[in-house]
Amino acid sequence: MSQDNPAADHAAIDNEEHPGAIENNLKSRSTWLRFVFMVAFLVIANVAAMVASVVVLLGFLWVLFTGEPNDQLRQAGRALARYFAEIVRFLTYNTDTRPFPFGADWPSTDD
């Protein structure tokens, strides 16, 4: 980046219109509370990934032995996929709505 166009993350530092913006952000209770929820959802996402792995394995074994997919496992996989999407949207600041179990309901499997 050139000196004429500083990176966007440096804009608040050099902006004379918002003195103390960084200090305010560091002291913001809502920022730290979101951080706590972000850490919690990272842990939940890892647990959900393990559950998804079990669903994948069971789904494969079901098809291997019966020749056709199991509808309940497919619905579970669809719900887990939607749940992962909700978590990622929250973690990447694309939404402020906290996913299940701290905000929204468990994702439905209705299409």
Biopython code that builds the backbone (N, CA, C, O; Angstrom):
import numpy as np
from Bio.PDB.StructureBuilder import StructureBuilder

atoms = [
    (1, "MET", "N", (0.842, -1.174, 0.000)),
    (1, "MET", "CA", (0.000, 0.000, 0.000)),
    (1, "MET", "C", (0.888, 1.238, 0.000)),
    (1, "MET", "O", (1.943, 1.262, 0.634)),
    (2, "SER", "N", (0.458, 2.235, -0.700)),
    (2, "SER", "CA", (1.213, 3.473, -0.715)),
    (2, "SER", "C", (0.827, 4.316, 0.494)),
    (2, "SER", "O", (-0.175, 4.052, 1.158)),
    (3, "GLN", "N", (1.632, 5.327, 0.766)),
    (3, "GLN", "CA", (1.354, 6.220, 1.889)),
    (3, "GLN", "C", (0.102, 7.047, 1.634)),
    (3, "GLN", "O", (-0.562, 7.471, 2.580)),
    (4, "ASP", "N", (-0.231, 7.283, 0.352)),
    (4, "ASP", "CA", (-1.415, 8.072, 0.021)),
    (4, "ASP", "C", (-2.703, 7.314, 0.316)),
    (4, "ASP", "O", (-3.726, 7.927, 0.622)),
    (5, "ASN", "N", (-2.662, 6.001, 0.228)),
    (5, "ASN", "CA", (-3.839, 5.163, 0.454)),
    (5, "ASN", "C", (-3.544, 4.130, 1.536)),
    (5, "ASN", "O", (-3.223, 2.987, 1.211)),
    (6, "PRO", "N", (-3.644, 4.496, 2.805)),
    (6, "PRO", "CA", (-3.356, 3.527, 3.855)),
    (6, "PRO", "C", (-4.415, 2.429, 3.877)),
    (6, "PRO", "O", (-5.534, 2.622, 3.403)),
    (7, "ALA", "N", (-4.048, 1.272, 4.434)),
    (7, "ALA", "CA", (-4.986, 0.160, 4.554)),
    (7, "ALA", "C", (-6.195, 0.592, 5.368)),
    (7, "ALA", "O", (-6.100, 1.465, 6.231)),
    (8, "ALA", "N", (-7.341, -0.035, 5.078)),
    (8, "ALA", "CA", (-8.594, 0.344, 5.729)),
    (8, "ALA", "C", (-8.521, 0.179, 7.241)),
    (8, "ALA", "O", (-9.151, 0.945, 7.970)),
    (9, "ASP", "N", (-7.766, -0.802, 7.726)),
    (9, "ASP", "CA", (-7.700, -1.022, 9.168)),
    (9, "ASP", "C", (-6.898, 0.063, 9.882)),
    (9, "ASP", "O", (-6.932, 0.144, 11.110)),
    (10, "HIS", "N", (-6.196, 0.875, 9.151)),
    (10, "HIS", "CA", (-5.443, 1.969, 9.758)),
    (10, "HIS", "C", (-6.220, 3.281, 9.747)),
    (10, "HIS", "O", (-5.761, 4.282, 10.296)),
    (11, "ALA", "N", (-7.399, 3.276, 9.121)),
    (11, "ALA", "CA", (-8.152, 4.516, 8.973)),
    (11, "ALA", "C", (-8.548, 5.108, 10.320)),
    (11, "ALA", "O", (-8.473, 6.323, 10.503)),
    (12, "ALA", "N", (-8.966, 4.275, 11.260)),
    (12, "ALA", "CA", (-9.406, 4.793, 12.561)),
    (12, "ALA", "C", (-8.237, 5.356, 13.355)),
    (12, "ALA", "O", (-8.418, 6.290, 14.136)),
    (13, "ILE", "N", (-7.044, 4.804, 13.171)),
    (13, "ILE", "CA", (-5.873, 5.266, 13.906)),
    (13, "ILE", "C", (-5.497, 6.677, 13.473)),
    (13, "ILE", "O", (-5.175, 7.527, 14.303)),
    (14, "ASP", "N", (-5.541, 6.919, 12.159)),
    (14, "ASP", "CA", (-5.116, 8.207, 11.641)),
    (14, "ASP", "C", (-6.243, 9.232, 11.578)),
    (14, "ASP", "O", (-5.999, 10.395, 11.255)),
    (15, "ASN", "N", (-7.449, 8.828, 11.876)),
    (15, "ASN", "CA", (-8.604, 9.703, 11.731)),
    (15, "ASN", "C", (-8.700, 10.629, 12.937)),
    (15, "ASN", "O", (-8.930, 10.178, 14.059)),
    (16, "GLU", "N", (-8.523, 11.935, 12.698)),
    (16, "GLU", "CA", (-8.563, 12.909, 13.790)),
    (16, "GLU", "C", (-9.994, 13.173, 14.262)),
    (16, "GLU", "O", (-10.193, 13.761, 15.324)),
    (17, "GLU", "N", (-10.989, 12.744, 13.485)),
    (17, "GLU", "CA", (-12.381, 12.969, 13.865)),
    (17, "GLU", "C", (-12.815, 12.033, 14.986)),
    (17, "GLU", "O", (-13.804, 12.320, 15.661)),
    (18, "HIS", "N", (-12.113, 10.924, 15.208)),
    (18, "HIS", "CA", (-12.496, 9.925, 16.220)),
    (18, "HIS", "C", (-11.345, 9.660, 17.178)),
    (18, "HIS", "O", (-10.809, 8.552, 17.211)),
    (19, "PRO", "N", (-10.962, 10.660, 17.954)),
    (19, "PRO", "CA", (-9.878, 10.409, 18.899)),
    (19, "PRO", "C", (-10.327, 9.404, 19.953)),
    (19, "PRO", "O", (-11.454, 9.472, 20.444)),
    (20, "GLY", "N", (-9.455, 8.486, 20.294)),
    (20, "GLY", "CA", (-9.764, 7.496, 21.322)),
    (20, "GLY", "C", (-10.628, 6.355, 20.833)),
    (20, "GLY", "O", (-11.161, 5.604, 21.650)),
    (21, "ALA", "N", (-10.785, 6.196, 19.523)),
    (21, "ALA", "CA", (-11.646, 5.131, 18.994)),
    (21, "ALA", "C", (-11.141, 3.757, 19.413)),
    (21, "ALA", "O", (-11.933, 2.888, 19.777)),
    (22, "ILE", "N", (-9.847, 3.559, 19.363)),
    (22, "ILE", "CA", (-9.292, 2.258, 19.740)),
    (22, "ILE", "C", (-9.530, 1.992, 21.215)),
    (22, "ILE", "O", (-9.912, 0.885, 21.596)),
    (23, "GLU", "N", (-9.307, 2.997, 22.044)),
    (23, "GLU", "CA", (-9.535, 2.827, 23.479)),
    (23, "GLU", "C", (-10.987, 2.490, 23.761)),
    (23, "GLU", "O", (-11.279, 1.636, 24.598)),
    (24, "ASN", "N", (-11.906, 3.162, 23.060)),
    (24, "ASN", "CA", (-13.329, 2.877, 23.234)),
    (24, "ASN", "C", (-13.657, 1.450, 22.814)),
    (24, "ASN", "O", (-14.428, 0.767, 23.487)),
    (25, "ASN", "N", (-13.078, 0.998, 21.708)),
    (25, "ASN", "CA", (-13.310, -0.372, 21.251)),
    (25, "ASN", "C", (-12.761, -1.381, 22.247)),
    (25, "ASN", "O", (-13.385, -2.410, 22.505)),
    (26, "LEU", "N", (-11.596, -1.086, 22.804)),
    (26, "LEU", "CA", (-10.988, -2.008, 23.777)),
    (26, "LEU", "C", (-11.792, -2.087, 25.069)),
    (26, "LEU", "O", (-11.779, -3.116, 25.745)),
    (27, "LYS", "N", (-12.481, -1.022, 25.412)),
    (27, "LYS", "CA", (-13.271, -0.988, 26.641)),
    (27, "LYS", "C", (-14.730, -1.388, 26.425)),
    (27, "LYS", "O", (-15.497, -1.476, 27.384)),
    (28, "SER", "N", (-15.108, -1.628, 25.194)),
    (28, "SER", "CA", (-16.495, -1.930, 24.871)),
    (28, "SER", "C", (-16.895, -3.315, 25.387)),
    (28, "SER", "O", (-16.307, -4.329, 25.012)),
    (29, "ARG", "N", (-17.899, -3.330, 26.245)),
    (29, "ARG", "CA", (-18.399, -4.587, 26.800)),
    (29, "ARG", "C", (-18.970, -5.468, 25.688)),
    (29, "ARG", "O", (-18.773, -6.683, 25.700)),
    (30, "SER", "N", (-19.674, -4.867, 24.730)),
    (30, "SER", "CA", (-20.296, -5.644, 23.652)),
    (30, "SER", "C", (-19.250, -6.303, 22.757)),
    (30, "SER", "O", (-19.469, -7.408, 22.259)),
    (31, "THR", "N", (-18.116, -5.635, 22.548)),
    (31, "THR", "CA", (-17.047, -6.230, 21.748)),
    (31, "THR", "C", (-16.477, -7.458, 22.440)),
    (31, "THR", "O", (-16.265, -8.489, 21.801)),
    (32, "TRP", "N", (-16.229, -7.357, 23.727)),
    (32, "TRP", "CA", (-15.675, -8.494, 24.471)),
    (32, "TRP", "C", (-16.697, -9.606, 24.638)),
    (32, "TRP", "O", (-16.335, -10.783, 24.635)),
    (33, "LEU", "N", (-17.973, -9.249, 24.785)),
    (33, "LEU", "CA", (-19.008, -10.267, 24.886)),
    (33, "LEU", "C", (-19.107, -11.042, 23.575)),
    (33, "LEU", "O", (-19.257, -12.264, 23.575)),
    (34, "ARG", "N", (-19.021, -10.321, 22.460)),
    (34, "ARG", "CA", (-19.035, -11.015, 21.163)),
    (34, "ARG", "C", (-17.829, -11.929, 21.046)),
    (34, "ARG", "O", (-17.952, -13.034, 20.518)),
    (35, "PHE", "N", (-16.670, -11.502, 21.522)),
    (35, "PHE", "CA", (-15.475, -12.344, 21.488)),
    (35, "PHE", "C", (-15.719, -13.653, 22.250)),
    (35, "PHE", "O", (-15.339, -14.726, 21.781)),
    (36, "VAL", "N", (-16.348, -13.561, 23.412)),
    (36, "VAL", "CA", (-16.651, -14.763, 24.199)),
    (36, "VAL", "C", (-17.558, -15.696, 23.397)),
    (36, "VAL", "O", (-17.324, -16.903, 23.349)),
    (37, "PHE", "N", (-18.593, -15.133, 22.768)),
    (37, "PHE", "CA", (-19.474, -15.959, 21.951)),
    (37, "PHE", "C", (-18.745, -16.520, 20.734)),
    (37, "PHE", "O", (-19.019, -17.646, 20.321)),
    (38, "MET", "N", (-17.834, -15.765, 20.159)),
    (38, "MET", "CA", (-17.072, -16.261, 19.018)),
    (38, "MET", "C", (-16.226, -17.470, 19.414)),
    (38, "MET", "O", (-16.173, -18.458, 18.682)),
    (39, "VAL", "N", (-15.570, -17.395, 20.564)),
    (39, "VAL", "CA", (-14.778, -18.533, 21.041)),
    (39, "VAL", "C", (-15.696, -19.729, 21.291)),
    (39, "VAL", "O", (-15.367, -20.858, 20.926)),
    (40, "ALA", "N", (-16.848, -19.477, 21.913)),
    (40, "ALA", "CA", (-17.795, -20.568, 22.175)),
    (40, "ALA", "C", (-18.252, -21.211, 20.871)),
    (40, "ALA", "O", (-18.340, -22.436, 20.786)),
    (41, "PHE", "N", (-18.542, -20.407, 19.862)),
    (41, "PHE", "CA", (-19.001, -20.972, 18.598)),
    (41, "PHE", "C", (-17.883, -21.677, 17.832)),
    (41, "PHE", "O", (-18.159, -22.590, 17.053)),
    (42, "LEU", "N", (-16.653, -21.281, 18.032)),
    (42, "LEU", "CA", (-15.551, -22.042, 17.442)),
    (42, "LEU", "C", (-15.483, -23.439, 18.051)),
    (42, "LEU", "O", (-15.260, -24.421, 17.342)),
    (43, "VAL", "N", (-15.675, -23.525, 19.360)),
    (43, "VAL", "CA", (-15.685, -24.829, 20.032)),
    (43, "VAL", "C", (-16.890, -25.641, 19.566)),
    (43, "VAL", "O", (-16.760, -26.824, 19.252)),
    (44, "ILE", "N", (-18.059, -25.010, 19.520)),
    (44, "ILE", "CA", (-19.273, -25.699, 19.077)),
    (44, "ILE", "C", (-19.119, -26.186, 17.642)),
    (44, "ILE", "O", (-19.548, -27.294, 17.320)),
    (45, "ALA", "N", (-18.515, -25.380, 16.777)),
    (45, "ALA", "CA", (-18.321, -25.778, 15.379)),
    (45, "ALA", "C", (-17.434, -27.015, 15.289)),
    (45, "ALA", "O", (-17.662, -27.883, 14.446)),
    (46, "ASN", "N", (-16.423, -27.100, 16.154)),
    (46, "ASN", "CA", (-15.566, -28.286, 16.141)),
    (46, "ASN", "C", (-16.324, -29.527, 16.599)),
    (46, "ASN", "O", (-16.140, -30.609, 16.040)),
    (47, "VAL", "N", (-17.172, -29.377, 17.609)),
    (47, "VAL", "CA", (-18.000, -30.500, 18.059)),
    (47, "VAL", "C", (-18.973, -30.894, 16.947)),
    (47, "VAL", "O", (-19.156, -32.078, 16.667)),
    (48, "ALA", "N", (-19.595, -29.897, 16.317)),
    (48, "ALA", "CA", (-20.533, -30.174, 15.229)),
    (48, "ALA", "C", (-19.822, -30.858, 14.059)),
    (48, "ALA", "O", (-20.418, -31.691, 13.377)),
    (49, "ALA", "N", (-18.564, -30.515, 13.827)),
    (49, "ALA", "CA", (-17.797, -31.171, 12.759)),
    (49, "ALA", "C", (-17.595, -32.651, 13.078)),
    (49, "ALA", "O", (-17.651, -33.495, 12.184)),
    (50, "MET", "N", (-17.362, -32.961, 14.348)),
    (50, "MET", "CA", (-17.231, -34.366, 14.743)),
    (50, "MET", "C", (-18.553, -35.104, 14.541)),
    (50, "MET", "O", (-18.571, -36.238, 14.061)),
    (51, "VAL", "N", (-19.659, -34.456, 14.910)),
    (51, "VAL", "CA", (-20.979, -35.060, 14.707)),
    (51, "VAL", "C", (-21.229, -35.261, 13.209)),
    (51, "VAL", "O", (-21.742, -36.302, 12.798)),
    (52, "ALA", "N", (-20.871, -34.279, 12.405)),
    (52, "ALA", "CA", (-21.041, -34.388, 10.959)),
    (52, "ALA", "C", (-20.216, -35.553, 10.409)),
    (52, "ALA", "O", (-20.664, -36.252, 9.500)),
    (53, "SER", "N", (-19.034, -35.763, 10.943)),
    (53, "SER", "CA", (-18.203, -36.885, 10.504)),
    (53, "SER", "C", (-18.897, -38.215, 10.783)),
    (53, "SER", "O", (-18.847, -39.130, 9.961)),
    (54, "VAL", "N", (-19.535, -38.318, 11.929)),
    (54, "VAL", "CA", (-20.275, -39.539, 12.269)),
    (54, "VAL", "C", (-21.454, -39.712, 11.313)),
    (54, "VAL", "O", (-21.717, -40.818, 10.842)),
    (55, "VAL", "N", (-22.165, -38.618, 11.027)),
    (55, "VAL", "CA", (-23.295, -38.682, 10.101)),
    (55, "VAL", "C", (-22.818, -39.125, 8.720)),
    (55, "VAL", "O", (-23.469, -39.943, 8.071)),
    (56, "VAL", "N", (-21.696, -38.594, 8.275)),
    (56, "VAL", "CA", (-21.135, -38.966, 6.974)),
    (56, "VAL", "C", (-20.789, -40.459, 6.952)),
    (56, "VAL", "O", (-21.135, -41.166, 6.005)),
    (57, "LEU", "N", (-20.115, -40.927, 7.981)),
    (57, "LEU", "CA", (-19.720, -42.337, 8.047)),
    (57, "LEU", "C", (-20.951, -43.245, 8.084)),
    (57, "LEU", "O", (-21.015, -44.241, 7.364)),
    (58, "LEU", "N", (-21.924, -42.894, 8.926)),
    (58, "LEU", "CA", (-23.146, -43.698, 8.991)),
    (58, "LEU", "C", (-23.898, -43.686, 7.661)),
    (58, "LEU", "O", (-24.433, -44.706, 7.226)),
    (59, "GLY", "N", (-23.928, -42.517, 7.025)),
    (59, "GLY", "CA", (-24.591, -42.418, 5.720)),
    (59, "GLY", "C", (-23.919, -43.295, 4.680)),
    (59, "GLY", "O", (-24.590, -43.958, 3.889)),
    (60, "PHE", "N", (-22.602, -43.297, 4.683)),
    (60, "PHE", "CA", (-21.873, -44.145, 3.739)),
    (60, "PHE", "C", (-22.147, -45.623, 4.012)),
    (60, "PHE", "O", (-22.423, -46.394, 3.093)),
    (61, "LEU", "N", (-22.067, -46.006, 5.287)),
    (61, "LEU", "CA", (-22.318, -47.406, 5.637)),
    (61, "LEU", "C", (-23.748, -47.817, 5.286)),
    (61, "LEU", "O", (-23.985, -48.939, 4.839)),
    (62, "TRP", "N", (-24.691, -46.909, 5.491)),
    (62, "TRP", "CA", (-26.084, -47.199, 5.169)),
    (62, "TRP", "C", (-26.224, -47.493, 3.671)),
    (62, "TRP", "O", (-26.853, -48.476, 3.279)),
    (63, "VAL", "N", (-25.638, -46.637, 2.849)),
    (63, "VAL", "CA", (-25.706, -46.835, 1.401)),
    (63, "VAL", "C", (-24.963, -48.103, 0.999)),
    (63, "VAL", "O", (-25.400, -48.825, 0.102)),
    (64, "LEU", "N", (-23.855, -48.371, 1.653)),
    (64, "LEU", "CA", (-23.071, -49.564, 1.343)),
    (64, "LEU", "C", (-23.881, -50.834, 1.575)),
    (64, "LEU", "O", (-23.815, -51.768, 0.776)),
    (65, "PHE", "N", (-24.642, -50.873, 2.661)),
    (65, "PHE", "CA", (-25.370, -52.088, 3.008)),
    (65, "PHE", "C", (-26.806, -52.142, 2.486)),
    (65, "PHE", "O", (-27.356, -53.231, 2.319)),
    (66, "THR", "N", (-27.421, -50.985, 2.226)),
    (66, "THR", "CA", (-28.816, -51.005, 1.754)),
    (66, "THR", "C", (-28.964, -50.576, 0.304)),
    (66, "THR", "O", (-29.960, -50.903, -0.340)),
    (67, "GLY", "N", (-27.986, -49.850, -0.214)),
    (67, "GLY", "CA", (-28.056, -49.406, -1.599)),
    (67, "GLY", "C", (-28.788, -48.091, -1.801)),
    (67, "GLY", "O", (-28.884, -47.609, -2.929)),
    (68, "GLU", "N", (-29.306, -47.501, -0.729)),
    (68, "GLU", "CA", (-29.992, -46.214, -0.870)),
    (68, "GLU", "C", (-29.740, -45.332, 0.355)),
    (68, "GLU", "O", (-29.501, -45.842, 1.450)),
    (69, "PRO", "N", (-29.794, -44.011, 0.170)),
    (69, "PRO", "CA", (-29.533, -43.091, 1.283)),
    (69, "PRO", "C", (-30.617, -43.152, 2.357)),
    (69, "PRO", "O", (-31.769, -43.488, 2.083)),
    (70, "ASN", "N", (-30.223, -42.821, 3.579)),
    (70, "ASN", "CA", (-31.132, -42.770, 4.715)),
    (70, "ASN", "C", (-31.650, -41.340, 4.840)),
    (70, "ASN", "O", (-30.863, -40.401, 4.961)),
    (71, "ASP", "N", (-32.965, -41.175, 4.812)),
    (71, "ASP", "CA", (-33.561, -39.825, 4.843)),
    (71, "ASP", "C", (-33.247, -39.077, 6.141)),
    (71, "ASP", "O", (-33.002, -37.871, 6.107)),
    (72, "GLN", "N", (-33.251, -39.766, 7.274)),
    (72, "GLN", "CA", (-32.966, -39.101, 8.548)),
    (72, "GLN", "C", (-31.524, -38.592, 8.590)),
    (72, "GLN", "O", (-31.261, -37.501, 9.095)),
    (73, "LEU", "N", (-30.607, -39.376, 8.064)),
    (73, "LEU", "CA", (-29.207, -38.938, 8.028)),
    (73, "LEU", "C", (-29.028, -37.771, 7.062)),
    (73, "LEU", "O", (-28.244, -36.859, 7.326)),
    (74, "ARG", "N", (-29.743, -37.796, 5.957)),
    (74, "ARG", "CA", (-29.674, -36.679, 5.009)),
    (74, "ARG", "C", (-30.209, -35.404, 5.644)),
    (74, "ARG", "O", (-29.629, -34.333, 5.469)),
    (75, "GLN", "N", (-31.322, -35.512, 6.388)),
    (75, "GLN", "CA", (-31.876, -34.337, 7.072)),
    (75, "GLN", "C", (-30.916, -33.825, 8.138)),
    (75, "GLN", "O", (-30.746, -32.616, 8.299)),
    (76, "ALA", "N", (-30.287, -34.749, 8.868)),
    (76, "ALA", "CA", (-29.311, -34.337, 9.880)),
    (76, "ALA", "C", (-28.136, -33.612, 9.216)),
    (76, "ALA", "O", (-27.663, -32.598, 9.729)),
    (77, "GLY", "N", (-27.674, -34.120, 8.102)),
    (77, "GLY", "CA", (-26.585, -33.478, 7.372)),
    (77, "GLY", "C", (-26.970, -32.106, 6.864)),
    (77, "GLY", "O", (-26.172, -31.170, 6.913)),
    (78, "ARG", "N", (-28.209, -31.985, 6.370)),
    (78, "ARG", "CA", (-28.689, -30.690, 5.876)),
    (78, "ARG", "C", (-28.772, -29.678, 7.015)),
    (78, "ARG", "O", (-28.379, -28.523, 6.851)),
    (79, "ALA", "N", (-29.283, -30.109, 8.172)),
    (79, "ALA", "CA", (-29.382, -29.206, 9.324)),
    (79, "ALA", "C", (-27.992, -28.799, 9.814)),
    (79, "ALA", "O", (-27.775, -27.636, 10.155)),
    (80, "LEU", "N", (-27.052, -29.742, 9.851)),
    (80, "LEU", "CA", (-25.684, -29.410, 10.270)),
    (80, "LEU", "C", (-25.037, -28.426, 9.303)),
    (80, "LEU", "O", (-24.333, -27.508, 9.726)),
    (81, "ALA", "N", (-25.273, -28.613, 8.006)),
    (81, "ALA", "CA", (-24.710, -27.693, 7.012)),
    (81, "ALA", "C", (-25.249, -26.280, 7.216)),
    (81, "ALA", "O", (-24.495, -25.310, 7.136)),
    (82, "ARG", "N", (-26.534, -26.161, 7.475)),
    (82, "ARG", "CA", (-27.131, -24.844, 7.712)),
    (82, "ARG", "C", (-26.604, -24.241, 9.016)),
    (82, "ARG", "O", (-26.381, -23.035, 9.114)),
    (83, "TYR", "N", (-26.412, -25.105, 10.011)),
    (83, "TYR", "CA", (-25.880, -24.630, 11.293)),
    (83, "TYR", "C", (-24.456, -24.102, 11.123)),
    (83, "TYR", "O", (-24.115, -23.045, 11.655)),
    (84, "PHE", "N", (-23.624, -24.839, 10.379)),
    (84, "PHE", "CA", (-22.264, -24.362, 10.099)),
    (84, "PHE", "C", (-22.309, -23.010, 9.400)),
    (84, "PHE", "O", (-21.529, -22.113, 9.719)),
    (85, "ALA", "N", (-23.221, -22.869, 8.447)),
    (85, "ALA", "CA", (-23.332, -21.600, 7.717)),
    (85, "ALA", "C", (-23.711, -20.461, 8.660)),
    (85, "ALA", "O", (-23.180, -19.357, 8.542)),
    (86, "GLU", "N", (-24.625, -20.722, 9.594)),
    (86, "GLU", "CA", (-25.009, -19.692, 10.562)),
    (86, "GLU", "C", (-23.831, -19.309, 11.448)),
    (86, "GLU", "O", (-23.621, -18.131, 11.734)),
    (87, "ILE", "N", (-23.072, -20.296, 11.879)),
    (87, "ILE", "CA", (-21.902, -20.024, 12.724)),
    (87, "ILE", "C", (-20.881, -19.185, 11.960)),
    (87, "ILE", "O", (-20.357, -18.207, 12.495)),
    (88, "VAL", "N", (-20.601, -19.557, 10.729)),
    (88, "VAL", "CA", (-19.607, -18.816, 9.938)),
    (88, "VAL", "C", (-20.082, -17.388, 9.686)),
    (88, "VAL", "O", (-19.282, -16.455, 9.746)),
    (89, "ARG", "N", (-21.360, -17.205, 9.407)),
    (89, "ARG", "CA", (-21.875, -15.837, 9.207)),
    (89, "ARG", "C", (-21.693, -15.008, 10.472)),
    (89, "ARG", "O", (-21.342, -13.831, 10.394)),
    (90, "PHE", "N", (-21.929, -15.610, 11.636)),
    (90, "PHE", "CA", (-21.743, -14.885, 12.892)),
    (90, "PHE", "C", (-20.260, -14.583, 13.128)),
    (90, "PHE", "O", (-19.907, -13.460, 13.490)),
    (91, "LEU", "N", (-19.405, -15.567, 12.927)),
    (91, "LEU", "CA", (-17.975, -15.386, 13.187)),
    (91, "LEU", "C", (-17.336, -14.359, 12.263)),
    (91, "LEU", "O", (-16.370, -13.699, 12.644)),
    (92, "THR", "N", (-17.864, -14.220, 11.061)),
    (92, "THR", "CA", (-17.288, -13.290, 10.087)),
    (92, "THR", "C", (-18.018, -11.948, 10.049)),
    (92, "THR", "O", (-17.864, -11.178, 9.100)),
    (93, "TYR", "N", (-18.809, -11.674, 11.082)),
    (93, "TYR", "CA", (-19.523, -10.396, 11.222)),
    (93, "TYR", "C", (-20.515, -10.135, 10.089)),
    (93, "TYR", "O", (-20.812, -8.979, 9.785)),
    (94, "ASN", "N", (-21.026, -11.188, 9.465)),
    (94, "ASN", "CA", (-22.054, -11.007, 8.456)),
    (94, "ASN", "C", (-23.442, -10.952, 9.070)),
    (94, "ASN", "O", (-24.409, -10.603, 8.393)),
    (95, "THR", "N", (-23.545, -11.297, 10.353)),
    (95, "THR", "CA", (-24.790, -11.176, 11.087)),
    (95, "THR", "C", (-24.474, -10.990, 12.567)),
    (95, "THR", "O", (-23.435, -11.434, 13.054)),
    (96, "ASP", "N", (-25.366, -10.343, 13.255)),
    (96, "ASP", "CA", (-25.232, -10.204, 14.702)),
    (96, "ASP", "C", (-26.104, -11.215, 15.442)),
    (96, "ASP", "O", (-26.051, -11.306, 16.668)),
    (97, "THR", "N", (-26.901, -11.969, 14.699)),
    (97, "THR", "CA", (-27.771, -12.977, 15.296)),
    (97, "THR", "C", (-26.940, -14.186, 15.706)),
    (97, "THR", "O", (-26.288, -14.828, 14.883)),
    (98, "ARG", "N", (-26.984, -14.473, 17.001)),
    (98, "ARG", "CA", (-26.223, -15.622, 17.493)),
    (98, "ARG", "C", (-26.961, -16.910, 17.152)),
    (98, "ARG", "O", (-28.168, -17.014, 17.367)),
    (99, "PRO", "N", (-26.236, -17.888, 16.623)),
    (99, "PRO", "CA", (-26.854, -19.176, 16.299)),
    (99, "PRO", "C", (-27.279, -19.941, 17.558)),
    (99, "PRO", "O", (-26.975, -19.539, 18.681)),
    (100, "PHE", "N", (-27.981, -21.040, 17.343)),
    (100, "PHE", "CA", (-28.363, -21.960, 18.396)),
    (100, "PHE", "C", (-27.102, -22.371, 19.158)),
    (100, "PHE", "O", (-26.092, -22.611, 18.497)),
    (101, "PRO", "N", (-27.075, -22.469, 20.426)),
    (101, "PRO", "CA", (-28.127, -22.401, 21.425)),
    (101, "PRO", "C", (-28.213, -21.040, 22.115)),
    (101, "PRO", "O", (-28.966, -20.899, 23.079)),
    (102, "PHE", "N", (-27.474, -20.047, 21.658)),
    (102, "PHE", "CA", (-27.425, -18.750, 22.339)),
    (102, "PHE", "C", (-28.281, -17.684, 21.676)),
    (102, "PHE", "O", (-28.230, -16.523, 22.082)),
    (103, "GLY", "N", (-29.052, -18.039, 20.689)),
    (103, "GLY", "CA", (-29.861, -17.032, 20.023)),
    (103, "GLY", "C", (-30.958, -17.673, 19.202)),
    (103, "GLY", "O", (-32.062, -17.907, 19.695)),
    (104, "ALA", "N", (-30.654, -17.953, 17.961)),
    (104, "ALA", "CA", (-31.639, -18.489, 17.025)),
    (104, "ALA", "C", (-31.984, -19.943, 17.362)),
    (104, "ALA", "O", (-31.296, -20.605, 18.138)),
    (105, "ASP", "N", (-33.069, -20.410, 16.752)),
    (105, "ASP", "CA", (-33.457, -21.806, 16.889)),
    (105, "ASP", "C", (-32.549, -22.678, 16.026)),
    (105, "ASP", "O", (-31.820, -22.191, 15.162)),
    (106, "TRP", "N", (-32.616, -23.982, 16.289)),
    (106, "TRP", "CA", (-31.879, -24.941, 15.458)),
    (106, "TRP", "C", (-32.400, -24.815, 14.028)),
    (106, "TRP", "O", (-33.609, -24.696, 13.833)),
    (107, "PRO", "N", (-31.528, -24.836, 13.029)),
    (107, "PRO", "CA", (-31.969, -24.671, 11.632)),
    (107, "PRO", "C", (-32.951, -25.771, 11.221)),
    (107, "PRO", "O", (-32.768, -26.943, 11.547)),
    (108, "SER", "N", (-33.977, -25.369, 10.510)),
    (108, "SER", "CA", (-34.946, -26.337, 10.024)),
    (108, "SER", "C", (-34.401, -27.019, 8.779)),
    (108, "SER", "O", (-33.483, -26.514, 8.132)),
    (109, "THR", "N", (-34.963, -28.151, 8.456)),
    (109, "THR", "CA", (-34.539, -28.881, 7.257)),
    (109, "THR", "C", (-35.556, -28.715, 6.132)),
    (109, "THR", "O", (-35.503, -29.427, 5.129)),
    (110, "ASP", "N", (-36.483, -27.770, 6.302)),
    (110, "ASP", "CA", (-37.475, -27.503, 5.262)),
    (110, "ASP", "C", (-36.791, -26.801, 4.101)),
    (110, "ASP", "O", (-35.966, -25.909, 4.297)),
    (111, "ASP", "N", (-37.138, -27.209, 2.908)),
    (111, "ASP", "CA", (-36.570, -26.540, 1.730)),
    (111, "ASP", "C", (-37.494, -25.513, 1.184)),
    (111, "ASP", "O", (-37.171, -24.857, 0.194)),
]
sb = StructureBuilder()
sb.init_structure("model")
sb.init_model(0)
sb.init_chain("A")
sb.init_seg("    ")
for serial, (resi, resn, name, xyz) in enumerate(atoms, 1):
    if name == "N":
        sb.init_residue(resn, " ", resi, " ")
    sb.init_atom(name, np.array(xyz, "f"), 0.0, 1.0, " ", f" {name:<3s}", serial, name[0])
structure = sb.get_structure()
